[in-house]
Amino acid sequence: MIETLSEMHVEAARIQQEIKDYLGLRTSDMVFEYTSSEGKTRLDLITINPRHNQAFLFHSEVGFDKIDVLKKMLNYVQNYKEKESSYTIQWVAKGGKELHTSYFKASNIMDALQKLYYGRDMNTITVFSVVLNPIS
């Protein structure tokens, strides 16, 4: 049982590290964004693609507190490949010429697009295609 704020911070850091290690991402390529409302804590795990420097939503979880949402996120990270479909989205940033390809794990096409558009105005990206990838 976590008793002190210090123990909570240590446990949160440990779970965040475990998530990062499991995904094989660098610290600079991940953002753990916490928000609280109505007595619940929400964690948005954001990944940053170092090639085109764009941030996308990886997954969101809601729980009782920071440790609870981190445990839920770790569980998701360890199991999402079996549970969610893989999508390829081709897009261009507004004012850009280069066609980018991004990959998302999502439960459906709308979920994949929400991850693409997370935190940005929909008019800043033009989507050219969304493809459900074959199950490998």
N, C-alpha and C positions, 0 to 999 in steps of 0.2 A: 504494500500500500504506500502510495506517495504521500508524504506528510508535509514537506516544506516546499516553498517556492523554488528553492535551489535544486531540490531533488526533481521537481517537475521540469525545470529547464534542462537538467542533465538527461532525463528520460526522453524529452522532446528532441534534443539534439541527437541522441542515440538512434531513435526511430527515423528521423530525417536522414541520417547517414545511411541507415539500412535501406531506405527507399532509394536513395541516390545510388548506392552500390548495386542494388538489384537491377536498376534501370541502366547502369553503366554510364551515367552522365556525370559531367564535371559540375562542381558547385556553381560555376559561373553560367551554366546552361539550365539552371532550375531556380524557380522562385516558389517559396511556400507562402501563400497569401492568406492570412487569417482575417475573418470578419466575424463579429458577434452581433446577434440581434435576437430579441425575444427569448433570452436565456439559452440560445443555441450557438455553437461555434461552427463556422463554415470554413473549410480549407479548399482553396483553389490551387491545384498544383499546375504551375505554368512552366512550359519548356521553351527554351530559346534556341532557335536553329542558328548555329554559328556561321553557316554559309551565307545566309541572306539576312541575318540579324532580325528575324521576326519572332515574336513571342506568340505562342498558342496555348490554349487550355489543354492540359493533358487529362485531368479528371477533377471532379468536385466531390466532396463528402461533407456531410453535416453530422454533428454529434453533440455530446453534452459539454465537452471541454477540449482543449488542445490535444491532450493525450488520446482521448477517445477518437477524434477525427484522424489523428496520425495513425492509430492502430487500424482504423477502417481503410485508410489510404494504403497502408502497407499490405493489407489483405487484398485490396483491389489490384495493386501492382503485381502481387504474386500470382494472381489468377486471371487477369483480364484477357490474356491471349487466348484462353480456351473459351471465354464467354462472349467476346465481342468480335464483330466483323472488322476486316481491314478495308479501308477506303483510300484511294489515291485521288487527290484534288490538284488540278492544275490551275494556276492563277497568276495574275499580273497585278502588281501594286500600281495604284493610280499614278500616272505620269511616268511609269517605268515601261521598258520595252522587253525585259527579260521574263520569259515564261518560267515560273517556279513550279516544282512538284513537291507536294507535302503529303505525308502519310498519317492517317489517323485510325485509331481503334475506336469504334463507336457501335452503339446498339442499332443505329439506323442512319440514313443519309442526313436527316435533319440534325441529329446529334453531331455528326461529323462536321457539318457546316457551322453549327454553333461553336464548336471548338476552334474552327478556323477564324470566325469573326469575333471571338471573345475579346472584349476590351477595345474594340475599334469600331468606327463608323462603317457600316456596310458599303458605303460609297467609295471607300479607300482601296478596295480590292475588287477586281473583276475575275469571276470564276469562269473558266472555260470548260472544265469537265469535272465530274464527280463519278468515280468508278468503284463499284464494289469488286474487290479483288477476289479471285478464285481461292477457295479453301485449299491450303497446301497440306 
